[in-house]
Amino acid sequence: MNRRRTIQRDLVLAAVRKSRTHPTADEIFASVVDEHPSISKATVYRNLNLLVDEGLVRRVPLPGTLPDHFDRTLDEHYHVFCEYCGKVSDVDLPYQADLAARIEGMDGFEVFRHEIVFHGVCPECKAKIKAEKSAKECIGNGTERFEDGS
């Protein structure tokens, strides 16, 4: 079904396309409301759902109560999710198209598509955790140093 273009839909689509991350609906709302203060959060959510249905934006669902993220890259690919900061990134790994066929062959289940999200810690959070751990160890061992070297 071809829906009419609206300013709001164009703003939401532009926000997803210009993002270099995989923003949540709230992050998209925050970027759009600056340009168009009268837009509501409900309008952003509704337009994101429509854009996903139309195949112009990809939804990256995360398990549990975590908010969905949205992706401007439409081809099949995998994602990695940072358990500390919530960042979602693309994984530079070829899409395994035959994986669905292999699952069907194992148990007869009809598979339409698959999405894989790896969970871990991003490089920024990893460095932050390491620095915090190092600082705690330094204080705990009595090896802290002051500016004058004492």
Secondary structure as GFF3:
##gff-version 3
##sequence-region A 1 150
A	DSSP	alpha_helix	7	18	.	.	.	ID=ss1
A	DSSP	alpha_helix	25	35	.	.	.	ID=ss2
A	DSSP	alpha_helix	41	53	.	.	.	ID=ss3
A	DSSP	beta_strand	58	60	.	.	.	ID=ss4
A	DSSP	beta_strand	69	71	.	.	.	ID=ss5
A	DSSP	beta_strand	78	82	.	.	.	ID=ss6
A	DSSP	beta_strand	88	91	.	.	.	ID=ss7
A	DSSP	alpha_helix	98	107	.	.	.	ID=ss8
A	DSSP	beta_strand	117	120	.	.	.	ID=ss9
A	DSSP	alpha_helix	123	140	.	.	.	ID=ss10
###
